[in-house]
Amino acid sequence: MRYLTAGESHGPKLTAIIEGVPAGLIVSVEKINADLARRQGGYGRGGRMKIEKDQVQITSGLRHGKTIGSPITLVVENKDWKNWQTVMSVEAVEAKNEQLRRVSKPRPGHADLVGGMKYQHRDLRNVLERSSARETTMRVAIGALAKQILNALDIEIASHVAILGGIKANIPDNLSVAEIKEKTSVSEVNMVDSTIEEQVKTLIDATKKAGDTLGGVVEVRVENVPAGLGSYVQWDKKLDGKLAQAMLSINAFKGVEFGIGFEAASLPGSKVMDAITWDQDNRYRRTSNHLGGFEGGMTNGEQIIVRGVMKPIPTLYKPLMSVDIDTKEAYKASVERSDSTAVPAASVVAEHVIATALAVEILDQFPADNMNELKKTVASHRQMIREF
């Protein structure tokens, strides 16, 4: 399975094309739209989310509610486009309109300046329109479709916020996907620890008032993943590496870890490795899950636990200093509409990019022209692992 996304933040629409989805998958558009709505939610979001009500339109690859094996096209319209038709016109505009909403003062922490240098844009809007996190709309849509493939194989996935603005949630060691879904469904900050919810919201409000932004750590957990996905034989076949790349591809993400992650650096090996047992159900299990479901770049059958670090959004309403690319004079950076924090929304994005990477791995490893074939081969693989 492979995919591409296209579209600008204030352009007419966002598009994704996905190739390699097995034929015969029953697709729920409602579930895709529900996940798109989750991405738009979360305490601390800005005005753009009040304008956009993302709904996906599928224009190819489905017939009568099922995939047919051909490329799938997903489209989401930008409702704000009506206010940007001249600024973001695909056709040539009058000279007097070429400078509308022009950006010459790059924002620290954004792609503005380096993107302008690389592609030789004197209007940095050409950079920020595509580098915007609005692009993650389509990655959630793709991931929502990928989750439907995983669900057909009895694989469940969920996400939550582990840390926001330095405030840490109390996370149970054996937190299940079902518990995450239940607890985050009633949380405005997508946290499983309700005791700190008001503290987090108060911090977000104070940060917004100060014109600043907050980052955090998000966590994704996946259950019932077959052991043996990925491989140790080459560096680029290690599945944890692929999941790490997927996580770091999200806008503003700067770090990733599995299981106890960086904490392992300060512990002896006896406190890090997961002892192997043969349980009463006649299968191999680990007595702990410090390694987050991976050994040697391969899934080991335990719950996958992967976290990503999101830096604070770089668009500040009290902006840092920058340099005008025309005059080279010092100025306060440009301000584009933004959020005080997008960590709750970013956890939803993380869930979907991880789901996509897992679906790609499964479809690469097993015959997958159609869902019946895929289900049979995955079931056969599970049985082979169980009988080892």
TIMAR-286113 format. One line per field, with one value per residue (C-alpha): residue number from 1; residue in three letters; chain; x, y negated, z negated. Coordinates in Angstrom, 1 decimal. Each point is the difference from the previous one (the first is absolute). Layout:
pos <- (NUM, ...)
code <- (ala, ...)
unit <- (A, ...)
X <- (X, ...)
Y <- (Y, ...)
Z <- (Z, ...)
END
This chain:
pos <- (1, 2, 3, 4, 5, 6, 7, 8, 9, 10, 11, 12, 13, 14, 15, 16, 17, 18, 19, 20, 21, 22, 23, 24, 25, 26, 27, 28, 29, 30, 31, 32, 33, 34, 35, 36, 37, 38, 39, 40, 41, 42, 43, 44, 45, 46, 47, 48, 49, 50, 51, 52, 53, 54, 55, 56, 57, 58, 59, 60, 61, 62, 63, 64, 65, 66, 67, 68, 69, 70, 71, 72, 73, 74, 75, 76, 77, 78, 79, 80, 81, 82, 83, 84, 85, 86, 87, 88, 89, 90, 91, 92, 93, 94, 95, 96, 97, 98, 99, 100, 101, 102, 103, 104, 105, 106, 107, 108, 109, 110, 111, 112, 113, 114, 115, 116, 117, 118, 119, 120, 121, 122, 123, 124, 125, 126, 127, 128, 129, 130, 131, 132, 133, 134, 135, 136, 137, 138, 139, 140, 141, 142, 143, 144, 145, 146, 147, 148, 149, 150, 151, 152, 153, 154, 155, 156, 157, 158, 159, 160, 161, 162, 163, 164, 165, 166, 167, 168, 169, 170, 171, 172, 173, 174, 175, 176, 177, 178, 179, 180, 181, 182, 183, 184, 185, 186, 187, 188, 189, 190, 191, 192, 193, 194, 195, 196, 197, 198, 199, 200, 201, 202, 203, 204, 205, 206, 207, 208, 209, 210, 211, 212, 213, 214, 215, 216, 217, 218, 219, 220, 221, 222, 223, 224, 225, 226, 227, 228, 229, 230, 231, 232, 233, 234, 235, 236, 237, 238, 239, 240, 241, 242, 243, 244, 245, 246, 247, 248, 249, 250, 251, 252, 253, 254, 255, 256, 257, 258, 259, 260, 261, 262, 263, 264, 265, 266, 267, 268, 269, 270, 271, 272, 273, 274, 275, 276, 277, 278, 279, 280, 281, 282, 283, 284, 285, 286, 287, 288, 289, 290, 291, 292, 293, 294, 295, 296, 297, 298, 299, 300, 301, 302, 303, 304, 305, 306, 307, 308, 309, 310, 311, 312, 313, 314, 315, 316, 317, 318, 319, 320, 321, 322, 323, 324, 325, 326, 327, 328, 329, 330, 331, 332, 333, 334, 335, 336, 337, 338, 339, 340, 341, 342, 343, 344, 345, 346, 347, 348, 349, 350, 351, 352, 353, 354, 355, 356, 357, 358, 359, 360, 361, 362, 363, 364, 365, 366, 367, 368, 369, 370, 371, 372, 373, 374, 375, 376, 377, 378, 379, 380, 381, 382, 383, 384, 385, 386, 387, 388)
code <- (met, arg, tyr, leu, thr, ala, gly, glu, ser, his, gly, pro, lys, leu, thr, ala, ile, ile, glu, gly, val, pro, ala, gly, leu, ile, val, ser, val, glu, lys, ile, asn, ala, asp, leu, ala, arg, arg, gln, gly, gly, tyr, gly, arg, gly, gly, arg, met, lys, ile, glu, lys, asp, gln, val, gln, ile, thr, ser, gly, leu, arg, his, gly, lys, thr, ile, gly, ser, pro, ile, thr, leu, val, val, glu, asn, lys, asp, trp, lys, asn, trp, gln, thr, val, met, ser, val, glu, ala, val, glu, ala, lys, asn, glu, gln, leu, arg, arg, val, ser, lys, pro, arg, pro, gly, his, ala, asp, leu, val, gly, gly, met, lys, tyr, gln, his, arg, asp, leu, arg, asn, val, leu, glu, arg, ser, ser, ala, arg, glu, thr, thr, met, arg, val, ala, ile, gly, ala, leu, ala, lys, gln, ile, leu, asn, ala, leu, asp, ile, glu, ile, ala, ser, his, val, ala, ile, leu, gly, gly, ile, lys, ala, asn, ile, pro, asp, asn, leu, ser, val, ala, glu, ile, lys, glu, lys, thr, ser, val, ser, glu, val, asn, met, val, asp, ser, thr, ile, glu, glu, gln, val, lys, thr, leu, ile, asp, ala, thr, lys, lys, ala, gly, asp, thr, leu, gly, gly, val, val, glu, val, arg, val, glu, asn, val, pro, ala, gly, leu, gly, ser, tyr, val, gln, trp, asp, lys, lys, leu, asp, gly, lys, leu, ala, gln, ala, met, leu, ser, ile, asn, ala, phe, lys, gly, val, glu, phe, gly, ile, gly, phe, glu, ala, ala, ser, leu, pro, gly, ser, lys, val, met, asp, ala, ile, thr, trp, asp, gln, asp, asn, arg, tyr, arg, arg, thr, ser, asn, his, leu, gly, gly, phe, glu, gly, gly, met, thr, asn, gly, glu, gln, ile, ile, val, arg, gly, val, met, lys, pro, ile, pro, thr, leu, tyr, lys, pro, leu, met, ser, val, asp, ile, asp, thr, lys, glu, ala, tyr, lys, ala, ser, val, glu, arg, ser, asp, ser, thr, ala, val, pro, ala, ala, ser, val, val, ala, glu, his, val, ile, ala, thr, ala, leu, ala, val, glu, ile, leu, asp, gln, phe, pro, ala, asp, asn, met, asn, glu, leu, lys, lys, thr, val, ala, ser, his, arg, gln, met, ile, arg, glu, phe)
unit <- (A, A, A, A, A, A, A, A, A, A, A, A, A, A, A, A, A, A, A, A, A, A, A, A, A, A, A, A, A, A, A, A, A, A, A, A, A, A, A, A, A, A, A, A, A, A, A, A, A, A, A, A, A, A, A, A, A, A, A, A, A, A, A, A, A, A, A, A, A, A, A, A, A, A, A, A, A, A, A, A, A, A, A, A, A, A, A, A, A, A, A, A, A, A, A, A, A, A, A, A, A, A, A, A, A, A, A, A, A, A, A, A, A, A, A, A, A, A, A, A, A, A, A, A, A, A, A, A, A, A, A, A, A, A, A, A, A, A, A, A, A, A, A, A, A, A, A, A, A, A, A, A, A, A, A, A, A, A, A, A, A, A, A, A, A, A, A, A, A, A, A, A, A, A, A, A, A, A, A, A, A, A, A, A, A, A, A, A, A, A, A, A, A, A, A, A, A, A, A, A, A, A, A, A, A, A, A, A, A, A, A, A, A, A, A, A, A, A, A, A, A, A, A, A, A, A, A, A, A, A, A, A, A, A, A, A, A, A, A, A, A, A, A, A, A, A, A, A, A, A, A, A, A, A, A, A, A, A, A, A, A, A, A, A, A, A, A, A, A, A, A, A, A, A, A, A, A, A, A, A, A, A, A, A, A, A, A, A, A, A, A, A, A, A, A, A, A, A, A, A, A, A, A, A, A, A, A, A, A, A, A, A, A, A, A, A, A, A, A, A, A, A, A, A, A, A, A, A, A, A, A, A, A, A, A, A, A, A, A, A, A, A, A, A, A, A, A, A, A, A, A, A, A, A, A, A, A, A, A, A, A, A, A, A, A, A, A, A, A, A, A, A, A, A, A, A, A, A, A, A, A, A, A, A, A, A, A, A)
X <- (0.0, 1.3, -1.6, 0.6, -1.7, -0.5, -1.5, 0.8, -1.3, -2.3, -0.4, -3.3, 0.4, 2.4, 0.4, 1.6, 0.4, 0.6, 1.0, 0.3, -3.1, -1.3, -3.3, -3.0, 0.6, -3.3, 0.7, -1.9, 0.1, -1.6, 2.9, 2.5, -2.0, -0.2, 3.8, 0.3, -2.2, 2.2, 3.0, -1.8, -0.9, 2.0, 0.2, 2.3, -0.9, -0.3, -2.5, 0.7, -1.6, -3.3, 0.0, 0.9, -2.3, 2.0, -1.9, 1.6, -1.3, 1.2, 0.1, 1.6, 1.0, -3.4, -3.2, -3.0, 1.9, 2.9, 3.5, 0.5, 3.9, 0.5, 1.5, -2.2, -0.3, -1.0, -0.9, -0.7, -1.2, 1.4, -3.0, 2.3, 0.9, -2.8, 2.0, 3.3, -1.1, 2.1, 3.0, 0.2, -1.3, 1.4, -0.4, 2.1, -1.3, 0.4, 3.3, -1.6, -1.3, 3.3, 1.1, -3.2, 0.9, 3.6, 2.4, 3.5, 0.7, 0.7, -1.1, 2.6, -0.5, -2.0, 1.0, -0.5, 3.6, 1.8, -2.8, 0.2, 3.8, -0.4, -2.8, 1.0, -3.4, 0.0, -3.5, 0.3, -3.7, 0.9, 1.9, -2.3, -3.2, 1.4, 2.1, -3.1, -1.3, -3.2, 1.6, -0.5, -3.7, 0.7, 2.3, -2.8, -2.4, 2.5, 0.7, -3.8, -0.2, 3.1, -1.6, -2.9, 2.5, 1.5, -3.4, -0.9, 3.0, -1.0, 2.8, -1.0, 1.7, -0.5, 1.8, 0.2, 2.0, 2.6, 1.5, -1.3, 1.9, 2.1, -3.0, 0.2, -2.9, 0.0, -0.1, -0.6, 2.6, -2.5, -2.1, -2.1, -1.2, -3.6, 0.8, 1.6, -3.0, -2.4, 1.9, 1.0, -3.5, -1.0, 3.2, 0.5, 3.7, 0.0, 1.5, -0.7, 0.7, -3.1, 1.5, 2.3, -2.5, -0.9, 3.7, 0.9, -2.9, 1.0, 3.6, -1.3, -2.1, 2.8, 2.4, -2.4, -0.5, 3.8, 0.2, 2.1, -0.4, 0.4, 1.4, -0.2, 0.3, -2.6, -0.2, -1.5, -0.7, -0.9, -1.3, -0.2, 2.8, 1.4, 3.6, 2.5, -0.9, 3.2, 3.4, 3.5, 1.8, 0.4, -0.1, -2.9, -2.2, -0.2, -3.6, 0.7, 2.2, -2.9, -2.4, 2.5, 0.3, -3.8, -0.2, 2.8, -1.7, -2.8, 0.4, 1.9, 0.9, 3.6, 0.5, -1.3, 0.4, -1.4, -1.0, 2.0, 2.1, 2.7, -0.5, 1.9, 3.2, 0.1, -1.0, 2.0, -0.9, -1.7, -2.6, -0.5, -0.3, -3.3, 0.2, -1.5, -2.6, -2.1, -3.5, -3.1, -1.4, 3.1, 1.6, 3.1, -0.6, 2.2, -0.3, 0.4, -0.1, 2.8, 1.0, -3.4, -0.8, 3.2, 3.1, 2.6, -2.2, -2.8, -3.3, 0.0, -3.7, -0.3, -1.8, 1.8, 0.8, 1.4, 0.3, 0.7, 1.2, -1.7, 1.7, -2.1, -1.6, 2.4, -2.6, -0.1, -2.5, 2.9, 2.5, 3.7, 2.3, 0.8, 1.5, -1.9, 1.3, -0.5, 1.8, 2.0, -1.2, -1.1, -3.7, -2.4, -1.0, -3.2, -3.0, -2.3, -3.2, 1.0, -0.7, 1.4, 0.5, -0.8, 1.3, -3.4, -0.6, 3.6, -0.7, -2.8, 2.4, 2.6, -2.6, -0.8, 3.6, 0.9, -3.1, 1.0, 3.6, -1.2, -2.5, 2.7, 2.2, -2.7, -1.0, 3.7, 0.6, -3.2, -1.8, -2.6, -1.8, -3.3, -1.1, -1.0, 3.6, 1.5, -2.1, 0.9, 3.8, 0.1, -2.0, 2.5, 2.9, -1.5, -0.4, 3.6, 1.2, -2.1, 1.3, 3.7)
Y <- (0.0, -3.5, -3.4, -3.7, -3.1, -3.3, -3.4, -3.3, -1.2, -2.7, 1.6, 1.4, 3.5, 2.7, 3.2, 3.5, 2.9, 3.4, 3.1, 3.5, 0.4, 3.5, 0.5, 0.9, -2.2, -1.4, -3.8, -2.2, -3.7, -0.8, 1.4, -2.0, -3.2, 0.8, 0.2, -3.2, -1.7, 1.4, -1.7, -3.3, 0.2, -0.5, -2.9, -2.8, 0.1, -3.2, -1.7, 2.1, 3.0, -2.0, -0.6, 3.5, 2.9, 2.7, 2.6, 2.4, 0.8, 3.2, -0.4, 3.2, 3.5, 0.9, 1.5, 0.7, -0.6, 2.3, -0.5, 1.5, 0.1, -3.2, -3.3, -1.7, -3.8, -1.9, -3.7, -2.5, -3.5, -3.1, -2.1, -3.0, 0.1, -2.5, -2.7, 0.8, 0.5, -2.9, 0.5, 3.7, -0.1, 2.7, -2.3, -3.2, -3.1, -3.7, -1.4, -2.1, 3.3, 1.9, -1.6, 0.8, 1.8, 0.2, 1.2, -1.3, 0.3, 3.7, 1.5, 1.6, 3.8, 0.2, 1.1, -3.5, -1.2, 3.2, 1.0, -3.4, 0.4, 3.6, -0.8, -3.6, -1.5, -3.7, 0.4, 2.4, 0.7, 2.6, 1.9, -0.4, 1.0, 3.5, 0.4, -0.8, 2.7, -0.2, 2.8, 2.4, -0.1, 2.4, 2.2, 0.5, 0.8, 2.6, 1.3, 0.4, 2.2, 1.9, 0.5, 1.7, 2.5, 0.6, 0.4, 2.7, 1.8, -0.5, -2.5, -3.0, -3.3, -3.2, -3.1, -2.4, -3.0, 1.1, -3.5, -3.4, -3.2, 2.0, 1.4, 3.8, 2.3, 3.0, 2.9, 3.6, 2.5, 2.4, -2.7, 1.6, -1.3, 0.3, -2.1, -2.7, -0.2, -0.2, -2.6, -2.3, -0.1, -2.2, -2.0, -3.4, 0.4, 3.7, 1.2, 3.2, -1.7, -2.1, -1.3, -2.5, -1.0, -3.4, -0.7, 0.5, -2.1, -2.8, 0.1, -0.1, -3.1, -1.8, 0.8, -1.2, -3.3, -0.4, 0.5, 3.1, 3.7, 3.5, 3.3, 3.5, 3.7, 2.3, 3.7, 2.6, 3.6, 2.9, 3.4, 3.5, -0.7, 3.3, 0.8, -0.1, -3.2, -1.7, 1.6, -0.1, 0.9, -3.6, -3.4, -1.2, 3.0, -0.7, -0.9, -2.1, -2.1, -0.4, -1.0, -2.5, -1.6, -0.2, -1.7, -2.5, -0.8, -1.8, -3.8, -1.2, 3.4, 0.1, 3.3, 3.6, 2.9, 3.6, 1.5, -1.7, -1.7, -2.4, 1.2, 3.1, -2.0, -0.3, 3.5, 3.3, 2.6, 2.2, -2.8, -0.6, 3.4, 1.8, 3.6, 2.7, 2.5, 2.8, -0.8, 2.1, -0.6, 1.7, -3.0, -2.2, -3.1, -2.7, -0.7, -3.7, -2.2, -2.5, 0.3, -1.0, 3.1, 0.2, 2.2, -0.1, -2.4, 2.5, 0.2, 2.5, 0.3, -2.3, -3.3, -2.6, -3.2, -2.9, -3.6, -3.2, -3.4, -3.1, -3.3, -3.1, -1.5, -2.5, -2.6, -2.3, -2.9, -1.8, 1.0, 0.3, -2.2, 0.9, -1.6, -1.5, 1.9, -3.2, -2.6, 2.3, -2.1, 1.4, 0.4, 1.9, 3.1, 0.3, 1.4, 2.5, 1.3, 2.8, 1.9, -0.4, 3.8, 2.8, 2.9, 1.6, -0.1, 1.1, 3.2, 0.8, -0.6, 2.2, 2.8, -0.2, -0.1, 3.0, 1.8, -0.8, 1.3, 3.2, 0.6, -0.6, 2.6, 2.6, -0.5, 0.3, 3.1, 2.0, 0.7, -2.8, -0.3, 0.6, 0.0, 3.7, 1.0, -2.5, 1.3, 3.6, -0.6, -2.2, 2.7, 2.7, -2.2, -0.4, 3.8, 0.6, -2.4, 1.7, 3.5, -1.0)
Z <- (0.0, 0.8, 0.0, 0.8, -1.4, 1.8, -0.7, -1.8, -3.3, 1.6, 3.4, 1.3, -1.3, -1.4, 1.9, -0.6, 2.3, -1.5, 2.0, -1.2, -2.2, 0.3, 1.9, -2.1, -3.0, -1.3, -0.5, -2.3, 1.0, -3.3, -1.9, 2.1, -0.7, -3.7, -0.1, 1.9, -2.6, -2.8, 1.7, 0.0, -3.7, -3.2, -2.4, 1.2, 3.7, 1.9, 2.3, 3.1, -1.6, -0.3, 3.7, 1.3, -0.5, 1.7, 2.0, 2.4, 3.5, 1.6, 3.8, 1.1, -1.1, -1.6, 1.4, -2.1, -3.3, 0.8, 1.3, 3.5, 0.0, 2.1, -1.3, -2.6, 0.1, -3.1, 0.2, -2.8, 0.9, -1.8, -1.1, -0.5, 3.7, 0.7, -1.8, 1.8, 3.6, 1.3, -2.3, 0.8, 3.6, 2.2, 3.0, 0.6, -1.8, 0.6, -1.0, -2.8, -1.6, 0.1, -3.2, -2.0, -3.2, 1.0, -2.7, -0.1, -3.8, -0.7, -3.3, -2.2, -0.2, 3.2, 3.5, 1.3, 0.4, 1.0, 2.3, 1.7, 0.4, 1.4, 2.5, 0.6, -1.0, -0.8, -1.4, -2.9, 0.2, 2.6, -2.7, -3.0, 1.9, 0.6, -3.1, -2.1, -2.3, 2.0, 2.0, -2.9, 0.9, 2.8, -2.0, -2.5, 2.8, 1.4, -3.5, -0.7, 3.1, -1.2, -3.4, 1.8, 1.6, -3.5, -1.6, 2.6, -1.4, -3.6, -0.6, -2.3, -0.3, -2.2, -1.1, -2.8, -1.4, -2.5, -0.8, 0.9, -0.9, -2.5, -1.8, 0.0, 0.0, -2.4, 2.4, -1.2, 0.9, 1.7, 1.7, 2.7, 3.3, -1.2, -3.1, 2.1, 2.2, -2.9, -2.0, 2.8, 1.4, -2.9, -0.2, 1.7, -0.1, 1.1, -3.3, -2.0, -3.3, -0.9, -3.2, 1.9, 2.7, -1.5, -0.9, 3.7, 1.3, -2.4, 1.3, 3.6, -0.7, -1.8, 2.9, 2.6, -1.9, -0.1, 3.8, -0.4, 0.9, -1.6, 1.1, -1.5, 0.4, 1.6, -0.2, 2.3, -1.0, 2.3, -1.0, 1.6, 2.5, 1.2, -1.1, 2.8, 1.9, 1.2, 0.2, -1.4, 3.2, 1.4, -1.6, 2.1, -0.8, -3.7, -0.7, -3.1, 2.2, 2.5, -2.8, -1.3, 3.4, 0.3, -3.4, 0.7, 3.4, -1.9, -0.1, -3.1, -1.3, -1.2, -1.8, -0.2, -2.5, -0.5, -3.3, -2.8, 2.7, -1.2, -3.6, 1.0, 0.3, -3.8, -1.0, -0.1, 2.6, -2.6, -0.4, 3.7, 1.7, 0.0, -1.3, 2.2, -1.4, 1.4, -1.3, -0.9, 3.5, 1.5, 1.5, -0.5, -2.1, -1.7, -3.7, 0.7, 3.1, -0.5, 3.7, 1.2, 2.0, 2.0, 0.1, 2.8, 2.0, 0.0, -1.9, -2.8, -0.5, -3.0, 0.1, 2.1, -2.0, 2.0, -1.1, 1.9, -1.2, 1.4, -0.3, -0.8, 3.1, 1.5, 1.0, -3.0, -0.5, -1.7, 2.7, -0.3, 2.1, 3.6, 3.1, 2.9, 3.1, 2.1, -2.1, -2.3, -2.9, -3.4, -0.4, -2.2, 2.0, 1.9, -1.9, 1.7, -1.7, -2.4, -3.2, -3.5, 0.0, 2.5, -2.2, -0.4, 3.7, 0.7, -2.0, 2.5, 2.9, -1.6, -0.4, 3.7, 1.4, -2.2, 1.3, 3.5, -0.4, -1.6, 2.8, 2.6, -1.8, -0.1, 3.6, 1.0, -2.0, 0.9, 3.3, 0.1, 3.3, -1.8, -3.6, -0.1, 1.0, -2.5, -2.9, 0.8, 0.3, -3.2, -1.9, 1.4, -1.2, -3.5, -0.2, 1.1, -2.6, -2.7, 0.9, -0.1)
END
